[in-house]
Amino acid sequence: MTKTVGIRREDKSEWERRVPLNPTDLADLQGAHDVRFQVQPSEIRVYTDDDYRAAGIAIEENLGDADLVVAVKEIPTALLRPGKTYVYFSHVIKGQPYNMPMLRRLMELGCSLVDYEKIADDQGRRLIFFSLHAGYAGMIETLWCLGKRLAAQGVDTPINEVRHAYEYPSLEAALEHLRELGERIRAGGLDARLRPLVFGVAGYGNVSRGCQEMLDALGATEIPVADLAAHASRGGEASPLLRVVFKEEDMVEPVAPGGTFDLQDYYGNPEKYRGTFANHLPYLDALVNTIYWDERYPRLVTKAWARESYTAASPARLQVIGDISCDIEGSIELTVRTTTPDVPGFVYDPTVDAALPGLEGVGPVVMAVDNLPCELPRESSDHFSRVLREMVPDLVRADWTADFAGLALPPSLKGAVIVHKGHLTPPYTYLQQHLES
């Protein structure tokens, strides 16, 4: 029997133009498998209704006939339907309070939920993500903030010409522009008072990779963490732009005297370690945060450090923090709210513990856009679609009426089923306590 898969339009914000599956991939799947696709109409989606129609895909407002509904972001609680199987980023695995009503409603309706964030191989590595493109866009917006911040202080630089990520017609256009700016910087286009500009990147995963590709285009030279202090002095470095990438062992140290750092021990017993990242902050002009964080781990930048380090008479060197991870008051405690692509940054003023509009002030600028891949909608959608299309046949063939034990899915997908037929699956029963609280 032909299965029907509905592709929901995205409407979480005016910036959300991504799609989970592009027209070409849907056409290929529809031609090769016993499946029919329905796509909800959208006026803002990067691929238009006509793009899908031209590929032979039906445009349907009502997805009530769909056996499987696929989206990018959360589906509003009011739109959930009984017994459906949904696939999207649910943002519930940390027990996020704002999404517990949605999770509860999925259970009440006897639905099943597959979360992209938990689709992983047997080593726990995520298989489907937008994180690379979050790194691209996040680094561009961080540079935008830095250029404008320096200009506000009376120092104009080629970096001030960086545009918002969404203003570039393509990722390649953004890369080419950064290459041009980098050439001008190397040719003497950076004020001697700023040489070298030092960029710190916390983390080394896919988001970090995206950031580093942007800094490579700009021409930043990488240096080891151990050499940071020696190379950061103004006027003492041949390269005008430096970057340094921080790993866990650069961020914490064992509490026990004479202890040694062990990565797996740190992951399992973070209480045995204390944060040391503040030791690096005096040498950075910009910090980009890409790490996974929860409350068990030390923070990278604290409000206490900001209060001590930013005074009107002697502000800290750190001008901009690009918090791509964007956990509110998380690893960057100064991230007290999120921002939008058109106004990506605010000034965190430590004297009043508040986010102030604009890019001038005592504290650092914090870039906290929480939907960065939206700024590169076509590239991020195509990348995502290339991976997801390989998983769709297994999702369609599965008998979602079977009990969880009998649900025939590859391990990578079965491990991402958070709710099945209205019940939390065994790996996610811990969410019950969050539902109750």
C-alpha positions in Angstrom: 0.0 0.0 0.0 1.3 3.4 -0.9 2.3 5.5 2.1 1.9 9.2 2.2 4.5 11.6 3.7 3.6 15.2 4.5 6.2 17.9 4.5 5.0 20.6 6.9 5.7 24.3 6.2 7.9 26.1 8.7 6.3 29.0 10.5 8.2 29.3 13.8 9.6 32.6 12.7 9.8 34.9 9.6 13.4 33.8 9.2 12.7 30.0 8.9 12.9 29.3 5.2 14.5 25.9 5.4 13.1 22.6 4.2 13.8 19.0 5.4 13.7 17.6 1.9 14.3 19.5 -1.3 12.3 19.0 -4.5 14.9 16.9 -6.3 15.3 14.5 -3.5 11.5 14.1 -3.1 11.1 13.4 -6.8 13.8 10.8 -6.6 12.2 9.1 -3.6 8.7 9.2 -5.1 10.0 7.6 -8.3 11.9 4.9 -6.6 9.7 3.9 -3.7 6.0 3.2 -3.0 5.5 6.6 -1.4 3.6 9.8 -2.2 4.6 13.2 -0.9 2.5 16.2 0.1 4.0 19.6 0.7 2.2 22.3 2.5 2.2 25.7 0.7 4.5 28.4 1.9 5.2 32.0 0.9 8.7 32.2 2.5 10.2 28.8 1.9 13.6 28.8 0.0 12.1 26.3 -2.4 8.8 27.6 -3.7 5.5 25.8 -4.3 6.2 25.9 -8.0 9.7 24.3 -7.4 7.9 21.3 -5.8 5.1 21.2 -8.4 7.7 21.1 -11.2 9.3 18.1 -9.5 5.9 16.3 -9.5 5.2 16.8 -5.8 1.6 17.7 -4.7 1.0 20.9 -2.8 -1.6 20.3 -0.1 -2.7 22.4 2.8 -4.3 19.5 4.6 -1.8 16.8 5.7 -4.5 14.8 7.4 -4.0 11.8 5.1 -0.2 11.6 5.7 1.0 8.6 7.5 4.3 10.4 8.4 4.7 14.1 8.9 8.2 15.6 8.5 9.3 19.1 9.5 12.4 20.9 10.6 11.3 22.7 13.8 8.7 21.9 16.4 5.1 21.5 15.4 2.7 23.6 17.4 0.8 21.6 20.0 -2.6 22.6 18.5 -1.7 21.1 15.1 -0.7 17.7 16.4 -3.1 14.9 15.3 -3.9 11.5 16.9 -1.8 8.5 16.0 0.5 10.3 13.7 4.3 9.7 13.4 6.3 13.0 13.4 9.9 13.6 12.5 11.5 16.9 13.6 13.8 18.7 16.0 11.7 18.5 19.1 14.1 20.1 21.6 12.9 18.0 24.5 15.9 15.8 25.3 17.2 18.1 28.0 13.7 18.4 29.5 13.3 21.9 28.1 10.3 23.3 30.0 8.9 25.2 27.1 8.4 22.1 25.1 7.0 19.8 27.8 3.4 20.7 26.8 4.1 19.6 23.3 5.7 16.3 24.5 2.7 15.7 26.8 0.3 16.3 24.0 2.1 13.9 21.7 1.7 11.2 24.4 -2.0 12.0 25.0 -2.7 11.6 21.3 -0.9 8.3 21.0 1.7 9.7 18.5 5.2 8.7 17.7 8.1 11.1 17.6 11.5 10.7 15.9 14.0 13.5 16.8 16.8 14.3 14.3 19.1 15.3 17.2 19.3 11.7 18.4 19.8 10.0 15.0 23.4 8.7 15.6 25.7 5.9 14.6 26.9 3.1 16.9 29.6 5.4 18.3 27.0 8.1 19.2 28.0 10.5 16.4 25.1 12.5 15.0 24.2 11.6 11.4 21.9 14.5 10.5 22.4 18.1 11.4 22.5 21.8 10.4 25.5 22.4 12.7 28.0 23.0 10.0 25.9 25.8 8.6 25.3 27.2 12.0 29.1 27.6 12.2 29.2 29.3 8.8 26.5 31.8 9.6 27.5 32.2 13.2 31.0 33.2 12.3 29.8 35.7 9.7 27.5 37.3 12.2 30.3 37.4 14.8 32.5 39.2 12.3 29.6 41.6 11.5 29.3 42.4 15.2 33.1 42.8 15.6 33.4 45.2 12.6 30.6 47.4 13.8 31.9 47.3 17.4 35.3 48.5 16.3 33.8 51.2 14.0 31.8 52.5 17.0 35.1 52.9 18.8 36.5 54.9 16.0 38.6 52.2 14.4 37.4 51.3 10.9 38.6 48.0 9.4 37.8 45.9 6.4 35.8 43.6 8.7 33.3 46.4 9.0 32.3 45.5 5.4 31.1 42.0 6.4 27.4 41.7 5.7 24.8 39.7 7.5 24.9 36.0 6.4 21.4 36.2 4.9 22.4 39.2 2.8 24.8 37.0 0.7 23.3 35.3 -2.3 25.1 32.1 -1.5 27.7 30.6 0.9 30.3 30.8 -1.8 29.6 34.5 -2.2 30.2 35.0 1.5 33.5 33.0 1.3 34.7 35.0 -1.7 33.9 38.3 0.1 35.9 37.2 3.2 38.8 36.2 1.0 38.8 39.7 -0.5 38.7 41.3 2.9 41.4 39.1 4.1 43.7 40.1 1.3 43.2 43.8 2.2 43.9 43.1 5.8 47.2 41.3 4.9 48.1 44.2 2.7 48.0 46.6 5.6 44.4 47.3 6.0 44.3 46.7 9.8 45.2 49.4 12.3 48.5 48.6 14.0 46.7 49.1 17.4 44.7 45.9 16.6 47.4 43.6 15.2 46.9 40.8 15.9 43.2 40.3 16.2 42.8 37.1 18.0 39.8 34.8 17.5 39.1 32.0 20.0 36.9 29.0 18.9 35.7 26.9 21.8 35.0 23.4 20.6 36.1 21.3 17.6 32.9 19.6 16.3 30.9 20.4 13.2 29.9 23.9 14.3 33.6 24.7 15.0 34.5 23.4 11.5 32.1 25.8 9.9 33.6 28.7 11.9 37.1 27.7 11.0 36.3 27.6 7.3 35.1 31.2 7.5 38.3 32.2 9.4 40.4 30.3 6.9 38.8 32.4 4.1 39.6 35.5 6.0 43.2 34.4 6.3 43.5 33.8 10.0 46.6 31.8 11.1 46.1 29.1 13.6 48.3 28.9 16.7 48.4 26.3 19.5 46.7 27.2 22.8 50.0 26.9 24.6 51.4 29.8 22.4 48.4 32.1 22.8 49.9 34.4 25.5 53.2 34.8 23.6 51.6 35.6 20.2 48.7 37.8 21.4 50.7 40.9 22.3 49.9 43.9 20.1 52.5 44.7 17.6 54.5 41.6 18.2 52.9 39.3 15.6 53.6 39.2 11.9 50.1 37.8 11.1 47.3 40.3 11.5 44.7 37.6 12.3 45.1 34.7 14.6 42.8 31.9 15.6 43.1 29.4 18.4 40.9 26.3 19.0 40.1 25.2 22.5 39.4 21.6 23.5 38.1 20.4 26.9 41.6 20.1 28.4 42.1 23.8 27.7 38.9 24.7 29.5 39.1 22.8 32.8 41.6 21.3 35.3 41.2 18.6 38.0 40.2 19.9 41.4 42.4 17.3 43.1 46.0 18.6 43.5 48.3 16.9 41.1 45.5 15.4 39.1 45.6 14.8 35.4 42.9 15.5 32.8 41.1 12.5 31.4 38.4 13.3 28.8 36.1 10.4 29.6 36.4 11.0 33.3 35.5 14.6 32.7 32.4 13.6 30.7 31.3 11.2 33.4 32.4 13.2 36.5 32.5 16.9 35.7 32.3 17.7 39.4 35.9 16.6 39.7 37.0 19.5 37.5 36.9 23.3 37.7 36.8 25.8 34.9 40.0 27.6 33.8 38.8 29.3 30.6 39.1 32.7 32.2 42.9 32.3 31.9 42.6 32.6 28.1 40.1 35.5 27.9 42.6 38.4 28.4 44.2 37.4 25.0 41.1 37.2 22.9 39.4 39.9 20.8 36.6 37.6 19.8 35.3 34.3 21.2 33.1 31.9 19.3 31.3 29.3 21.5 30.4 26.0 19.8 30.4 23.6 22.7 27.6 21.3 24.1 26.9 22.3 27.6 24.6 21.5 30.5 24.6 22.6 34.1 26.9 19.9 35.3 29.9 21.5 33.5 31.9 24.7 34.3 31.0 27.8 32.3 33.4 29.4 29.9 32.5 33.0 30.6 30.7 34.0 33.9 29.0 37.2 35.0 31.4 37.4 37.9 34.3 37.5 35.4 32.6 40.2 33.4 32.0 42.3 36.5 35.6 42.2 37.4 36.9 42.6 33.9 34.8 45.4 32.4 35.1 48.9 33.8 34.7 52.2 32.1 38.3 53.0 32.9 39.8 49.7 31.9 37.6 47.4 29.8 38.7 43.9 28.9 40.2 43.1 25.5 37.3 40.8 24.5 35.0 42.7 22.3 32.6 40.2 20.9 31.3 36.8 22.0 29.6 34.8 19.2 27.5 32.3 21.3 26.5 29.9 18.6 25.5 27.3 21.2 23.1 29.9 22.5 22.1 28.3 25.9 20.5 31.1 27.9 22.8 31.8 30.9 24.6 28.6 30.0 28.3 28.1 29.1 28.3 31.9 28.2 26.5 33.2 31.3 26.3 36.6 29.6 23.8 35.2 27.0 20.7 36.4 28.8 18.5 36.4 25.7 18.5 35.4 22.1 18.7 37.7 19.1 17.5 37.8 15.5 19.5 37.8 12.2 18.8 41.5 11.5 19.9 42.6 14.9 22.3 39.8 15.9 24.0 41.3 18.9 23.5 43.2 22.2 25.9 44.6 24.8 25.9 42.8 28.0 26.5 45.4 30.7 27.9 43.7 33.8 27.2 46.8 36.0 23.4 46.2 35.6 23.4 42.5 34.6 21.3 43.3 31.5 21.3 43.1 27.7 21.4 46.6 26.3 20.5 47.4 22.6 23.2 48.5 20.2 26.9 47.6 20.0 28.4 50.3 22.3 28.9 50.1 26.1 31.0 48.9 28.9 30.6 45.1 28.4 31.1 42.9 25.4 28.8 42.4 22.4 27.0 39.0 22.5 25.9 37.5 19.2 23.1 35.1 20.2 21.1 34.3 17.1 19.3 31.0 17.9 18.4 30.0 14.3 21.6 30.6 12.4 21.2 28.0 9.7 18.1 29.9 8.5 20.5 32.6 7.2 21.9 30.1 4.6 18.6 28.4 3.8 19.4 26.8 0.5 22.8 25.3 1.3 21.7 24.1 4.8 18.5 22.5 3.3 20.4 20.8 0.5 23.0 19.4 3.0 20.2 18.2 5.3 18.2 16.7 2.5 21.1 14.7 1.1 21.3 12.8 4.4 17.6 12.6 5.3 16.6 11.2 2.0 18.6 8.0 2.7 16.6 7.5 5.9 13.1 8.1 4.5 12.6 4.6 3.0 13.2 3.0 6.4 10.9 5.4 8.1 8.1 4.8 5.5 8.5 1.0 5.5 8.3 0.7 9.3 5.1 -0.6 10.8 4.4 2.2 13.3 1.4 0.2 14.8 3.8 -2.5 16.1 5.0 -2.4 19.7 8.3 -0.7 20.3 10.2 -4.0 20.6 8.9 -5.0 17.2 9.4 -1.7 15.5 11.7 -2.6 12.6 14.1 0.3 12.2 17.9 0.5 11.8 19.5 1.2 15.2 20.4 4.7 14.2 16.8 5.6 13.7 15.2 3.4 16.5 17.5 5.2 19.0 15.9 8.5 18.0 12.3 7.4 18.7 11.5 9.4 21.8 7.8 8.6 22.0 6.1 5.5 20.4 2.3 5.1 20.4 2.0 7.7 23.2 4.7 6.2 25.5 8.2 7.3 26.2 10.6 4.7 24.9 13.1 3.1 27.3 16.1 5.5 26.6 13.9 8.5 27.3 11.8 7.5 30.4 13.9 10.1 32.3 11.7 12.8 30.6 8.8 11.7 32.8 10.2 13.6 35.7 10.4 16.8 33.5 6.8 16.2 32.4 5.6 16.0 36.0 7.5 19.1 37.1 
